[in-house]
């Protein structure tokens, strides 16, 4: 009888996951034409960057994407994604301990990104947006608040290494949390450079964590992840090449921060260990930027034609769509490996 009850419960939970994910997709699809009309009517055009990190004119980038931005494609589509997820989370009243923390990160960072997008729309500064060091300060403060909450209120002070076990790190959990949030947030933002690229990779990543959360009996967290996936798929419908609109920093930063929090919130603390696989492509993209900076500053030459890596392949002659779809394939394969390792190496629930 207990086994039958468990099976019925799991089937009911799975049905809830599917229903909420579908509602998220349909709601986002319904609202997208309305929001798009607003973006075009008020001319929220995305401004292409004109300066590199080194202060010089972004010649290669302008050659690759300058014409695209002359077509007047609006940005600030991000609230469509995190707004739908926030609405669904509040209406369906999921378990607060599993959803309110990533929800807070998503909305707080989303607002920060919206300010950056507004600066971009208005064309403030050569980089067309809030300067990186200013964004990092605010991201650090939000991440620090989350780290304190996880450590002090939730009592999290260890990490789990698959095939090894738990490692008690005490208060070092706080800097680890901050590092994860900042790293993932910036990695997703760096990856958000081609039509549909980051949206597909994020849908894969949240699907992976949603599956692991469901298997770990964190049903509300799984539903939260799937609601994000539903909204992302609707966003992708209009963002794949040629993009109807761009998500902007309010989309990329909020999704990156949320992904980091979900990884830290996963039961058994296994989410952090497999994060490099779940977010493999954004990690590689970030490494490419760091290597490019090192080569430019230390060796006085470039390693890549242009960083991040997706632009390097474009500069080599790959069509934008080929880069995007091949990166999706790599991201999916890595995420599957991450889920398998997460299942095998999670340890007892």
HUDA-V522050 format. One record per backbone hydrogen bond with DSSP energy under -0.5 kcal/mol. NH is the residue of the N-H (numbers start at 1). CO is the residue of the C=O. If there is no record, write none. Layout:
BEGIN
nh->NH co->CO
nh->NH co->CO
END
This chain:
BEGIN
nh->5 co->1
nh->6 co->2
nh->7 co->3
nh->8 co->4
nh->9 co->5
nh->10 co->6
nh->11 co->7
nh->12 co->8
nh->13 co->9
nh->14 co->10
nh->15 co->11
nh->16 co->12
nh->17 co->13
nh->18 co->14
nh->19 co->15
nh->20 co->16
nh->21 co->17
nh->22 co->18
nh->23 co->19
nh->24 co->20
nh->25 co->21
nh->26 co->22
nh->27 co->23
nh->28 co->24
nh->29 co->25
nh->30 co->26
nh->31 co->27
nh->32 co->28
nh->33 co->29
nh->34 co->30
nh->35 co->31
nh->36 co->32
nh->37 co->33
nh->38 co->34
nh->39 co->35
nh->40 co->36
nh->41 co->37
nh->42 co->38
nh->43 co->40
nh->44 co->39
nh->45 co->43
nh->46 co->73
nh->48 co->46
nh->50 co->126
nh->51 co->126
nh->52 co->56
nh->55 co->52
nh->58 co->50
nh->59 co->57
nh->62 co->58
nh->63 co->59
nh->64 co->60
nh->65 co->61
nh->66 co->62
nh->69 co->65
nh->70 co->66
nh->71 co->68
nh->72 co->69
nh->74 co->72
nh->75 co->44
nh->77 co->246
nh->78 co->247
nh->80 co->77
nh->81 co->77
nh->81 co->78
nh->82 co->78
nh->83 co->79
nh->84 co->80
nh->85 co->81
nh->86 co->82
nh->87 co->83
nh->88 co->84
nh->89 co->85
nh->90 co->86
nh->91 co->87
nh->92 co->88
nh->93 co->89
nh->94 co->89
nh->98 co->95
nh->99 co->95
nh->99 co->96
nh->100 co->96
nh->101 co->96
nh->103 co->99
nh->104 co->100
nh->105 co->101
nh->106 co->102
nh->107 co->103
nh->108 co->104
nh->109 co->105
nh->110 co->106
nh->111 co->107
nh->112 co->108
nh->113 co->109
nh->114 co->110
nh->115 co->111
nh->116 co->112
nh->117 co->113
nh->118 co->114
nh->119 co->115
nh->120 co->116
nh->121 co->117
nh->122 co->118
nh->123 co->119
nh->123 co->120
nh->124 co->119
nh->125 co->123
nh->128 co->125
nh->129 co->124
nh->134 co->131
nh->135 co->131
nh->136 co->132
nh->137 co->133
nh->138 co->134
nh->139 co->135
nh->140 co->136
nh->141 co->137
nh->142 co->138
nh->143 co->139
nh->144 co->140
nh->145 co->141
nh->146 co->142
nh->147 co->143
nh->148 co->144
nh->149 co->145
nh->150 co->146
nh->151 co->147
nh->152 co->148
nh->153 co->148
nh->153 co->149
nh->154 co->149
nh->156 co->150
nh->157 co->155
nh->159 co->167
nh->160 co->269
nh->161 co->159
nh->161 co->165
nh->162 co->160
nh->164 co->161
nh->165 co->161
nh->167 co->159
nh->169 co->157
nh->169 co->167
nh->170 co->157
nh->172 co->169
nh->173 co->170
nh->174 co->171
nh->175 co->171
nh->176 co->172
nh->177 co->173
nh->178 co->174
nh->179 co->175
nh->180 co->176
nh->181 co->177
nh->182 co->178
nh->183 co->179
nh->184 co->180
nh->185 co->181
nh->186 co->182
nh->187 co->183
nh->188 co->184
nh->189 co->185
nh->190 co->186
nh->191 co->187
nh->192 co->188
nh->193 co->191
nh->194 co->191
nh->197 co->194
nh->198 co->194
nh->200 co->196
nh->201 co->197
nh->202 co->198
nh->203 co->199
nh->204 co->200
nh->205 co->201
nh->206 co->202
nh->207 co->203
nh->208 co->204
nh->209 co->205
nh->210 co->206
nh->211 co->207
nh->212 co->208
nh->213 co->209
nh->214 co->210
nh->215 co->211
nh->216 co->212
nh->217 co->214
nh->218 co->213
nh->219 co->217
nh->222 co->218
nh->223 co->219
nh->224 co->220
nh->225 co->221
nh->226 co->222
nh->227 co->223
nh->228 co->224
nh->229 co->225
nh->230 co->226
nh->231 co->227
nh->232 co->228
nh->233 co->229
nh->234 co->230
nh->235 co->231
nh->236 co->232
nh->237 co->233
nh->238 co->234
nh->238 co->235
nh->239 co->235
nh->240 co->236
nh->241 co->195
nh->244 co->238
nh->245 co->238
nh->246 co->74
nh->250 co->113
nh->251 co->248
nh->252 co->248
nh->253 co->249
nh->254 co->249
nh->255 co->251
nh->256 co->252
nh->257 co->253
nh->258 co->254
nh->259 co->255
nh->260 co->256
nh->261 co->257
nh->262 co->258
nh->263 co->259
nh->264 co->260
nh->265 co->261
nh->266 co->262
nh->269 co->266
nh->270 co->267
nh->273 co->269
nh->274 co->270
nh->275 co->272
nh->277 co->274
nh->278 co->274
nh->279 co->275
nh->280 co->277
nh->283 co->279
nh->284 co->280
nh->285 co->281
nh->286 co->282
nh->287 co->283
nh->288 co->284
nh->289 co->285
nh->290 co->286
nh->291 co->287
nh->292 co->288
nh->293 co->289
nh->294 co->290
nh->295 co->291
nh->296 co->292
nh->297 co->293
nh->298 co->294
nh->299 co->294
nh->299 co->295
nh->300 co->295
nh->301 co->295
nh->311 co->308
nh->312 co->308
nh->313 co->309
nh->314 co->310
nh->315 co->311
nh->316 co->312
nh->317 co->314
nh->318 co->313
nh->323 co->319
nh->324 co->320
nh->325 co->321
nh->326 co->322
nh->327 co->323
nh->328 co->324
nh->329 co->325
nh->330 co->326
nh->331 co->327
nh->332 co->328
nh->333 co->329
nh->334 co->330
nh->335 co->331
nh->336 co->332
nh->337 co->333
nh->338 co->334
nh->339 co->335
nh->340 co->336
nh->341 co->337
nh->342 co->338
nh->343 co->339
nh->344 co->340
nh->345 co->341
nh->346 co->342
END
